[in-house]
Amino acid sequence: MIPTTRRQWSRFQNFVRTPSLARSMSATLILAFGLLILVNATTFVMIQRTAAVNRTIEHDQQMRRASRTTLISMLNAETAQRGFLLTGRGDFLQPYRIAREEMRPALALLDQAAVADPALRRAVDEIHRLAGLKWAEMDRTISLAAQGRIGQSIQTVRSGEGKRYMDDLRIAIEAFDVLKSGKIADLQKRSERFALLTVAMNAIAGVLVILLALLSAWMVRRYVAEIERARAVLDAANASLEDKVKERTGDLMRANEEIQRFAYIVSHDLRAPLVNVMGYTSELEQAGKVIDKAIQEAEKTRAVDAEVVTAVREDMPEAIGFIRASTEKMDRLINAILKLSREGRRNLLPETLDMTAMAEGIAKSVHHQTEASGARIEVQPLPEIESDRISMEQIIGNLIDNAVKYLDHDRPGEIVVTGEDVPGGWVVYRIADNGRGIAPRDHERIFELFRRSGRQDRAGEGLGLAFVRNSVRRLGGTIDVQSELGKGSTFLLKFPKRLIVAEPGVAS
């Protein structure tokens, strides 16, 4: 780790010390990014300050409205008071009560302002005092009128005491409003200054960015010219390299064809002696039955050696059974090799495939198995693909068959087939199950020929996934597995959206 870090540091130092167009462009870009970060930071600070000033202005406006609400509520209450005194009707007191309720939150808001700004405490206290005196005067007159002492109540009103309180309250509120108006005007000027400063910073940054853009364009033009010169040299070198690549590709294709022919010939030649072994095994079995019948006839007249009886009736059938099981397994392996060989020689025929219909058809073909085990297969809408139909059916079919085969019988089986288009002209399909799962150490091993993982309690020779991976690669795709023991597996298939066949049977 340390030597690698030192090498990287040394390369960076050489890059910084050596004058080059790349270094100049890097410095220009760093300067441009630094300038943008500075402008953004300054603009952010200005915006935050402007927002704070605007919030303060809004708060001060609320204070002005609260003071006006106090005055209006008092006027409404005074009007209701005089209406009651003149008419004696109780419904005139309803606006009086409403006015008192409306004034309480306004006074509470003024108290909050005084707590936040001690300079307002004196003005707010004065408003509180006068409002309290006025309310006391009105409550007193209303109480006297309610007791039937109308004359005394009218006399209190005529004394002018309430009018003085009201005039003083109006003057106090006007003074508070003037104080707040002056503060709001100052704050508005400050907000305008912040806005002008923000505009100026953005204008300066815009000019600098334009200059840097022009400089970068000039440097990029030089850089492109250098690239064009280098490309011309590279094209000259590639002219001969392409011929070599074509030659090597042809050799590789011929070698692959030779391998496939060799596998076919070997498998075909192995089948001949295997058929003979299987035939002679049947003859031995028939001969054993003839001998057993002769022993049965002989046992009717005399005793037959026990070892002969055991050899004919137990040892020979057991040996023949072992031979037959081995030959049948070898026959399956040879068939698998032949299948791989034939698939490798088959020409691919691209066509547009409805993958949703294909997957649903495969799911229906195994319905009897899933129904018997209480499992279900869910096929969600899948994107279409242009590829080889036979290969895709074999791939999806093998994976769904495997998912059904290795379901966990301790819980309801669930297999979900999904897919989507991905950027770059690719499509991804997923086949997920909640089966037995695969140990991490076997994630690659399961794709090898004749290799299996986990408990060997299900029929199979370890050929299916090897065949699937070979088919996926022929279609230009990849296959991966995500799995955990006891939780299930997800096979991920990634294919080009459109299969292009460069040579017969070979996908490019």
ABEGO torsion letter per residue (X at the ends): XAAAAAAAAAAAAAAAABBBAAAAAAAAAAAAAAAAAAAAAAAAAAAAAAAAAAAAAAAAAAAAAAAAAAAAAAAAAAAAAAAAAAAGBAAAAAAAAAAAAAAAAAAAAAAAAAAABAAAAAAAAAAAAAAAAAAAAAAAAAAAAAAGBAAAAAAAAAAGAAAAAAAAAAAAAAAAAAAAAAAAAAAAAAAAAAAAAAAAAAAAAAAAAAAAAAAAAAAAAAAAAAAAAAAAAAAAAAAAAAAAAAAAAAAAAAAAAAAAAAAAAAAAAAAAAAAAAAAAAAAAAAAAAAAAAAAAAAAAABBBBAAAAAAAAAAAAAAAAAAAAAAAAAAAAAAAAAAAAAAAABBBBBBBBBAAAAAAAAAAAAAAAAAAAGBBBBBBBBBBBBBBAAAAAAAAAAAAAAAAAABBAABBBBBBBBBBBBBGGBBBBBBBBABAEBBAAAAAAAABBGBBBEBBABBEAGAAAAAAAAAAAAAGBBBBBBBBBGAEBBBBBBBBABBBBABBGBBX
